[in-house]
Amino acid sequence: MNRAFAFLLLFGIQLSPSSAHAAQWLVDPAKSWLGFTGTMAKAPFDGRFQRWRAIIDFDPAHPEQGRARVTIDMASAVTGDTQKDVALPQGDWFDVKAFPEAVFEVQTFRAKATPSSYDAIATLTMRGVKMDLTTPLSIEVSGDTLRAKGYVSLLRSDFGVGQGQWTSAQWVALEVATAFEVTATRIP
Amino acid sequence: MPTRTRYDGVAIAIHWLTALAISAQLVMGWTMTSLQPGSYLQFSLYQWHKSVGITILALSILRLVWRLLHKPPPLPATMPVWEMQVAKAAHAFLYALLILLPLTGWAVVSASPLNIPTVLYGILPLPHLPVLSDLADKRAAESVLTLVHEIGGWILVILLAGHVGAALRHHFVIHDGILARMLPRFGAQG
């Protein structure tokens, strides 16, 4: 009995990674976006990343086995304001020459009391700095379509975004709100 | 071709546009440097000051080229020689400042450790001046250049006071029509 249980447990553990692979999702870029809101001279401004890719592995029956990895092309940030768009890739800000990509990596999804609500237990690596970034989000799966939506606030100073005189919040607020909306289809 | 007695339309237009722009620059320059750093108003004023300054630079280059190609009307023969010399020297200084003040302003922006891109009127990006934007000690360069720009601004204020004062003296005291030849006469041939 004990042996059988141990065998089952071992078997089960070996099985679980492959069962997670059963629910992989392909992001539809036309129906997805990744954006941010900063504050410059007390005036908020919106921006978004035009190029990013994501590997999403999520099964609503086993959210804890879910994984996701979002790779963001930092040179693709646009705000619609030429001045900011010229400044952002430069050394004081994203420094895209040295750090072309940022990576948001979800280790597990923790289900919350409300249906479709989760906490993505994740890290964000930006400008060479890796920080924990637990991100609340909603994930809805209907048939072969997954819709996810989330919002998290971070401190640009944690990642060294804003060097020199920009380190302080005098001109640009340290808090930056980031948000995303993803529509993905099941990979058969 | 008879000697002109008035400035031509282009010269008049550039003169008054520049007068308007300089007035705005002085007000903005004074205000933006008096405000507490960090406000939206202050940031916007700096951006406007940069845009208008580069506009003055462009207008003044155009104006100098125009002046070389179109001889301005001569000063009235009734003017004493020394006054003519002072007037010519003052105008030469004014032209020099019209070119040098925007250039020193551009230099301040280029050497600023804040490294804020200049986008004229929010549309046209203007690069930083070379060398200055790559200096090791930008802070020191910026403070020296700022001082030069500020002193230049005050010299301009003094020269302008003389320029406006002289124009008014010619018009109201001497009555030699010098001011009128720079005033637009809409619908009339100069």
Interface residues (C-beta under 8 A of the other chain):
Chain A: M40 A41 K42 A43 D81 T82 Q83 V86 A87 Q90 D92 G164 Q165 W166 Q170 W171
Chain B: P37 G38 S39 Y40 Q42 F43 S44 Q47 P113 L114 N115 I116 P117 T118 V119 G122 I123 P125
